[in-house]
Amino acid sequence: MEIIRSNFKSNLHKVYQAIEEADFFAIDGEFSGISDGPSVTALTNGFDTPEERSSPDVKFVCQSSSIDFLASQGFDFNKVFRNGIPYLNQEEERQLREQYDEKRLQSNGAGTLSYVSPNTSKCPVTIPEDQKKFIDQVVEKIEDLLQSEENKNLDLEPCTGFQRKLIYQTLSWKYPKGIHVDTLETEKKERYIVISKVNEEERKRKEQQKLAKEQEELNDAVGFSRVIHAIANSGKLVIGHNMLLDVMHTVHQFCCPLPVDLNEFKEMTTCVFPRLLDTKLMASTQPFKDIINNTSLAELEKRLKETPFNPPKVESAEGFPSYDTATEQLHEAGYDAYITGLCFISMANYLGSFLSPPKIHVSARSKLIEPFFNKLFLMRVMDIPYLNLEGPDLQPKRDHVLHVTFPKEWKTSDLYQLFSAFGNIQISWIDDTSAFVSLSQPEQVQIAVNTSKYAESYRIQTYAEYVGKKHKEKQIKRKWTEDTWQEDERKRLNTQCISYALQNHYYHTNSLTATSAVGKRNLSPSPAEADLEARISGDISDPELEQTESCAEPLSEGRKKAKKLKRMKKDLSPAGGIPDSPAKLFEVPDTW
């Protein structure tokens, strides 16, 4: 089923029902990696740290190569803008709710919910000279309406926001009962005021109707975020293929802005989505890596149809057409998410073949797949293959890596020439004047550094020196920012103190005051494969994780439940029918 702006509201209950009934979700955002930097290599360096890789700029830009690629795949750009479903993130939703709440708080019982000062009912309104004639004319029309036995409603001409405010304030003081005032829009989006003669019962009914209309408008504005909130509240497994960007954009667009700090990002992500699984990382790890040569989504889907895998049979519910993998629709987000789900099922079921006795089906709640939870594949990083959302990331030594700065005119060939005496090297460009160069032997690093001591056009330093200086600069910048903030805060508080003292008010303020050696990129798990078969014995239970409640709850509740789920998962005891946790059989290694 395709859901777009026109049928979103009418089908939202079906979406909620599907979320309640699902075992897991597969997602794909069809993000094309658009950037406006000097080059793609400058944004995806082979020696990035996870913190550097997880810091995208907030931009809406069009890069010609990416747009060409999407267009060649049949991407309908007009559809995005014409039929796209609106959405708000949490902060935008909060601000909108506050606007509605403020209007209600300003109501003085006259039946109005907008532009009414809390004090206006107790005293006449001060009207500027140039608006007195306009307000007098409005009051005259209302007097005629109240005297008329035929007319019950009066539509005023469209006017400015300031004039509408004056009307509301005047009428709330002059006519505390007997009328209801509302603001509507013409087809041309011009706003005008409608005044109705009402008794107290009618006034209350109209207020209730207006409140219901405001709530509907608010829900419409929140839009697709309601679906993301429901998925988050479910606490169920969310699957993607090479899904780091999908996760980052989803959290940023529909929940809240991404923090600068990596650890804060991890905490935020696991609160929104307590269980994530990346099929690209799963396929790159034992026991799959030796039998899967290509982990791109299309090739992975084809490989998992062959021996020793057993592809799932899919039956679509009546009235819900399904994709057909015989006719590929790659790079359509729905299709990619669909085959991502198929890949997960095939790989999960394959893990069941290692049990004694073997299991044909392994559910999304099985202990067997827990080792792959919350580890997101990192592309083009040589020695840190995944971002670990539940703990510290891998810390490679990189003692064979050099940081080199050089003139802007230099090319790759110049760097190869510079290091020609050191044998095979790898070059990872940072920007136009710097790059990382990895040597084949760590012992060569100091020799290379010594040769550059008297060089004028270039400079070489070890990776450790480079990181140390960068960290020091970051600390200095952070201290400068904190000192600046503290100075500004001190000035602000002093100003407040003086102001409060002059007003004889009391012033009170609260002072605000795991490294492992890494060789080549290796996906072997920590237990040796020779011991794998010997460690598998007995029946392994497949306990269901506790389901959370209604999909339509606020995301704040979802975050609380997400944290509760994480605590529950940590508290699961091996004594509960699982003498030797099967998670260890396919553990994603700490050393690659």
Secondary structure, DSSP 8 states (H G I E B T S, - for coil): ----GGGHHHHHHHHHHHHHH-SEEE----------SS-HHHHS-TT--HHHHT---------HHHHHHHHHTT--HHHHHHH---B--HHHHHHHHHHHHHHHHT--SSS--SS--TTGGGS-----HHHHHHHHHHHHHHHHHHH-SS--EEE-----HHHHHHHHHHHHHH-SSSEEEEEEE-TT--EEEEEEE--HHHHHHHHHHHHHHHHHHHHHHHBTHHHHHHHHHHT-EEEESS-HHHHHHHHHHHT----SSHHHHHHHHHHH-S-EEEHHHHHTSTTTTTT-S--SHHHHHHHTTSTT---------TT-----TTS--TT-HHHHHHHHHHHHHHHHHHHGGGSSS--S---TT-GGGGGGBTEEE-TT-SS--EEETTS---B---TTEEEEE--TT--HHHHHHHTGGG-SEEEEEEETTEEEEEES-TTHHHHHHHHTTT-SS-EEEEHHHHHHHHHHHHHHHHHHHHHHHHHHHHHHHHHHHHHHHHTT----------B----S-----SS-HHHHHHH--S------------TTS-HHHHHHHHHHHHHHHHH--TTTT-SS-GGGGG---S--
